[in-house]
Amino acid sequence: MRFLTAGESHGRAIITIVEGIPSGFPLSKEDIDVELARRRQGYGRGNRMNIEPERCEIYAGLRNNRTIGSPIAIILENVDWQKIQPPLTTPRPGHADLPGSIKYNTRDIRDIWERSSARETTARVMAGAIAKKILKELGIRIISYTKRIGSVEMKSPLSLEEIEKSLETSPVRCPDKEVSEKMIQLIDEARERGDTLGGIFEIMAIDVPPGFGTYVHWDRRLDGLIAQAIMSIPSVKGVEIGGGFGITGSFGSEVMDVINYERSHSPYPFYRDTNFAGGLEGGITNGQNIVVRGAVKPIPTLQKPLPSIDLIEKKRQEAVVIRSDVCVVPAAGVIGESMLAWVLADTILQELGGNTWEEVKRRYKQYLAYVKDF
């Protein structure tokens, strides 16, 4: 599987081309729209989310709501597109404005930020929605939640059932009600100051069988592929899998997931009581839930701008002020779901093979039987 994207923040549309999806897979635009709507939400988003309806159209690759094995073309039109845009020449610290202008030899930073904008992530969510549905059909589900915004962090552990039960009721997608309210209050404070906030989101892939991925080449290790996919999300500056940085101060005997065996244990006879590895050992899934965290920096576009240098006059000026979000951590979690889903679905389809969806399901069922009898 692979996907390519095109489009600018205020251009006519965002476009995604997805290929490698087996024929006969059930898919509709509604499957994609529901994920776009989730990305659109989240306390701290900017006014543009009130403008864009975020409804896509599928132009190719489907007949009668089933894939036909050819590339899938998806278009999301921008309501807020601008045919004529005056040039902007003062780059924003923290954005791609200055290094991009140097790379592509332009003094108009619109040439850079129109494509480097996080608006591009709608294309990832469109591709990721297909990957999520593939995983769902195989019995694998993916969720995310906001673990931290600014200095407010959810520290009390919750069970998976508690997280799923209360997750989508929180405006910041934090399952802890008390922490959620504190996060909202902090976002309000940042908005009043003309400032922004970052944080941490956590993603989990649940019911992933062991044995997918490999250690045989550095660029095929599943943990490396996941880290790259999450790190590529705009504003993400750090990635953790499992215990991550938190276990670096422990003895090895304290943070290894002891292996147990019980023939009747569900879903697999080999199991662990802990999950410090985050579901991955040696670049291979081990049957535990995959746990990934992304660290999101504060959005660089500030309503009270920082000092900068004009690219033409070479004089000190304030950075450009552009409509922006205050906090994108809840939305970044949804984007992270899409990226994790894409990597997992791609890995599974590569290893199972098959040109049709019926073929894939049959081989997956056979693989599960093999694992249970190992």
C-alpha positions in Angstrom: 0.0 0.0 0.0 1.0 3.6 -0.5 -0.7 7.0 -0.7 0.3 10.3 -2.3 -1.2 13.6 -1.4 -1.5 17.0 -3.1 -3.0 20.3 -2.3 -2.4 23.5 -0.3 -3.9 25.0 2.8 -5.9 27.6 0.9 -5.9 25.9 -2.6 -8.9 24.4 -4.3 -8.7 21.0 -2.7 -6.7 18.4 -0.8 -6.3 15.3 -2.9 -5.3 11.7 -1.9 -4.4 8.9 -4.2 -4.4 5.5 -2.4 -3.2 2.3 -4.1 -2.7 -1.3 -3.0 -6.1 -1.9 -1.6 -7.4 -5.4 -2.5 -10.5 -5.6 -4.7 -13.8 -6.3 -3.2 -13.2 -4.3 0.0 -16.4 -2.5 1.2 -15.8 1.3 1.3 -17.9 4.5 1.1 -17.3 8.2 1.5 -19.1 8.1 4.8 -16.3 5.8 6.2 -13.9 8.6 5.4 -16.1 11.6 6.4 -16.5 10.3 10.0 -12.8 10.3 10.5 -12.5 13.8 9.0 -15.1 15.0 11.4 -13.2 13.6 14.3 -10.0 15.5 13.2 -12.1 18.7 12.9 -13.1 18.6 16.5 -11.2 19.3 19.7 -11.2 22.2 22.2 -8.6 24.8 21.1 -9.1 24.5 17.3 -9.3 27.7 15.2 -12.2 29.3 13.4 -11.5 27.5 10.2 -12.9 24.3 11.6 -16.3 26.2 11.8 -16.0 27.0 8.1 -14.9 23.7 6.5 -17.6 21.0 6.3 -14.9 18.3 5.8 -16.9 16.1 3.4 -14.9 14.2 0.8 -15.8 12.8 -2.6 -14.4 9.5 -4.0 -13.6 10.0 -7.7 -12.0 6.7 -8.7 -11.3 3.2 -7.5 -14.8 2.2 -6.4 -17.9 0.6 -8.0 -21.0 0.1 -6.0 -19.2 1.0 -2.8 -16.5 -1.7 -3.3 -12.9 -1.3 -4.3 -11.9 -2.7 -7.7 -8.1 -3.0 -7.2 -7.2 0.2 -8.9 -6.0 3.5 -7.3 -8.6 5.3 -5.2 -8.8 9.0 -5.7 -10.3 11.1 -2.9 -10.9 14.9 -3.0 -11.7 17.2 -0.2 -12.6 20.7 -1.4 -11.5 23.7 0.6 -14.4 26.1 1.2 -11.9 28.7 2.5 -9.7 28.8 -0.7 -8.2 32.0 -2.0 -7.4 32.6 -5.7 -5.4 35.7 -5.0 -3.1 35.8 -2.0 -0.9 38.8 -1.3 2.8 37.9 -0.5 4.0 37.5 3.0 7.7 38.1 3.7 8.2 37.8 7.5 8.7 34.1 8.6 7.3 32.7 11.8 9.8 31.1 14.2 9.1 27.4 14.6 7.5 27.0 11.1 9.1 25.8 7.8 8.8 29.4 6.5 12.5 30.4 6.6 14.3 27.1 5.8 11.7 26.4 3.2 12.2 29.8 1.6 15.9 29.2 1.5 15.5 25.7 0.0 13.0 26.7 -2.7 14.4 30.2 -3.4 11.4 32.3 -2.6 10.8 35.5 -0.6 7.0 34.9 -0.3 6.5 32.5 2.6 3.1 31.6 1.3 4.9 29.4 -1.2 6.1 27.4 1.8 3.4 27.4 4.4 0.5 26.7 2.0 1.9 23.1 1.6 3.7 22.7 5.0 0.5 23.7 6.8 -1.1 21.0 8.9 -4.1 21.2 6.6 -2.3 18.5 4.6 -3.1 16.1 7.4 -6.7 15.9 6.1 -5.2 13.8 3.3 -3.6 11.5 5.8 -6.8 11.0 7.6 -8.6 10.2 4.3 -6.0 7.4 3.6 -6.0 6.4 7.2 -9.7 6.0 7.3 -9.4 3.2 4.7 -6.6 1.6 6.7 -8.6 1.8 9.9 -11.5 0.1 8.3 -9.3 -2.7 7.0 -8.0 -3.3 10.5 -11.5 -3.1 11.9 -12.7 -5.8 9.5 -9.8 -8.0 10.8 -10.8 -7.4 14.4 -8.1 -4.8 15.2 -9.2 -1.4 16.6 -7.3 1.8 17.2 -8.0 4.5 19.7 -6.2 7.6 20.9 -6.6 10.0 23.8 -5.0 13.2 25.1 -2.6 12.4 27.9 -1.2 15.9 28.4 -1.8 19.5 27.5 0.8 22.0 28.6 1.5 21.4 32.3 -1.8 19.4 32.9 -1.2 15.7 32.6 -3.4 12.6 33.1 -1.3 10.6 35.6 -3.8 8.2 37.1 -4.0 5.1 34.9 -7.3 4.0 33.6 -8.4 0.7 32.2 -9.0 0.3 28.5 -12.7 0.0 29.2 -12.8 3.3 31.2 -10.8 5.1 28.4 -13.1 3.9 25.6 -16.3 4.6 27.6 -15.6 8.3 28.3 -13.1 9.3 25.6 -15.3 11.0 23.0 -17.4 12.9 25.6 -14.4 15.1 26.5 -13.9 18.3 24.4 -10.1 17.7 24.6 -10.5 13.9 24.2 -9.1 13.2 27.7 -11.0 10.3 29.4 -10.3 11.7 32.9 -13.1 14.2 33.6 -11.3 16.3 36.2 -8.1 16.5 34.1 -10.1 17.3 31.0 -11.6 20.4 32.8 -8.2 21.6 33.8 -6.9 21.2 30.2 -9.8 23.3 29.0 -9.1 26.0 31.5 -5.5 26.1 30.5 -6.4 26.4 26.8 -8.7 29.4 27.7 -5.8 31.0 29.5 -3.5 30.6 26.5 -6.1 32.0 24.1 -6.5 35.1 26.3 -2.7 35.6 26.2 -2.5 35.1 22.4 -0.4 32.0 23.1 -0.5 28.3 22.2 -0.1 25.0 23.9 1.4 21.6 23.1 1.0 18.2 24.8 1.1 14.4 24.4 -1.3 12.0 22.8 -1.3 8.3 23.2 -2.5 5.8 20.6 -3.3 2.1 21.1 -3.8 -0.6 18.5 -5.8 -3.3 20.2 -6.0 -7.1 19.4 -3.0 -7.1 17.1 -1.7 -10.7 16.6 2.0 -11.5 17.2 4.4 -12.0 14.3 3.9 -9.0 12.1 6.9 -6.9 11.2 10.6 -8.1 11.0 14.1 -7.4 12.4 15.9 -8.6 9.3 16.5 -5.0 7.8 16.7 -1.7 9.6 14.1 0.0 7.3 11.5 -2.8 7.7 11.4 -2.9 11.5 7.8 -2.1 12.5 8.7 0.0 15.5 10.9 2.2 13.2 8.1 2.5 10.6 5.6 3.5 13.3 8.0 6.1 14.8 8.7 7.7 11.4 4.9 7.8 10.6 4.1 9.5 13.9 7.1 11.8 13.7 6.1 13.0 10.3 2.9 14.7 11.7 3.4 18.5 11.8 4.4 19.7 15.3 5.3 16.3 16.6 8.8 16.5 18.1 9.1 13.2 20.0 7.8 9.6 19.8 7.7 6.9 22.5 6.7 3.2 22.2 5.6 1.4 25.4 7.6 2.5 28.4 9.7 4.8 26.3 11.9 7.2 28.1 10.2 6.4 31.4 11.9 3.0 31.7 15.5 4.2 31.0 16.1 4.7 34.7 15.0 1.2 35.7 16.8 -2.1 36.0 16.2 -4.5 33.2 14.6 -7.0 35.6 12.0 -4.4 36.4 10.8 -3.6 32.9 10.9 -6.8 30.9 7.5 -8.4 30.1 7.7 -11.9 31.6 6.4 -14.6 29.2 3.6 -16.9 30.4 1.9 -19.8 28.7 -1.5 -21.3 29.2 -3.1 -23.4 26.5 -6.6 -22.0 27.1 -5.6 -18.4 27.4 -7.4 -16.0 25.1 -6.6 -14.9 22.5 -3.2 -16.5 22.4 -1.5 -19.1 24.7 1.7 -17.0 25.1 0.9 -13.9 27.1 2.3 -11.2 29.4 1.0 -9.5 32.5 2.8 -6.2 31.7 3.4 -4.2 28.5 6.6 -2.2 28.9 7.5 -3.1 25.3 4.4 -1.5 23.9 3.4 -4.5 21.9 6.7 -4.6 19.9 9.8 -6.7 20.4 12.6 -6.7 17.8 10.5 -4.8 15.4 7.8 -7.5 15.5 4.3 -7.4 17.1 4.3 -9.7 20.2 0.5 -10.0 20.8 0.2 -7.2 23.3 -1.6 -3.9 22.5 0.7 -1.5 20.6 1.1 1.7 22.6 2.6 4.8 21.0 2.8 8.4 22.3 3.5 11.5 20.3 4.9 14.8 21.8 3.3 17.8 20.2 5.1 21.2 20.4 3.0 24.4 20.9 1.7 25.7 17.6 4.3 28.3 16.3 1.7 30.7 14.9 1.0 33.1 17.7 -1.6 35.8 17.9 1.0 37.9 19.8 3.8 37.3 17.4 7.5 36.9 18.1 10.3 39.0 16.6 11.5 37.9 13.1 13.4 39.3 10.1 11.8 40.4 6.9 13.2 38.4 4.0 13.3 41.4 1.6 14.3 44.3 3.8 16.4 42.2 6.2 15.0 44.3 9.0 13.5 43.3 12.4 9.8 42.9 12.2 7.1 40.9 14.0 6.3 37.5 12.5 3.3 37.2 10.4 0.0 36.7 12.3 -2.3 34.1 10.6 -5.5 32.6 11.9 -4.5 29.5 13.8 -5.3 27.0 16.5 -4.5 27.4 20.2 -4.0 23.7 20.8 -4.1 20.8 18.3 -3.2 17.9 20.6 -6.7 16.3 20.4 -6.7 16.5 16.6 -3.1 15.3 16.5 -4.2 12.1 18.2 -6.8 11.4 15.5 -4.1 12.0 12.9 -1.8 9.7 14.8 -4.5 7.0 14.7 -4.5 7.3 10.9 -0.8 7.0 10.6 -0.5 4.0 12.9 -3.4 2.3 11.1 -1.7 2.9 7.8 1.6 1.3 8.8 -0.2 -1.7 10.5 -2.6 -2.3 7.6 0.3 -2.0 5.0 2.4 -4.4 7.0 -0.4 -7.0 7.4 -1.4 -6.8 3.7 2.2 -7.2 2.6 2.8 -10.2 4.7 -0.6 -11.9 3.9 -0.6 -11.1 0.2 -3.8 -11.5 -1.9 -5.4 -9.5 -4.6 -8.9 -9.7 -3.3 -10.4 -8.9 0.1 -11.8 -12.5 0.4 -8.3 -13.8 -0.1 -6.9 -11.5 2.6 -9.6 -12.5 5.1 -9.1 -16.2 4.5 -5.3 -16.0 4.9 -5.7 -13.9 8.1 -8.0 -16.5 9.6 -5.5 -19.2 8.8 -2.7 -17.1 10.3 -4.7 -16.7 13.6 -5.2 -20.4 13.8 -1.5 -21.0 13.3 -0.6 -18.6 16.1 -3.1 -20.1 18.5 -1.6 -23.6 17.8 2.0 -22.5 18.0 
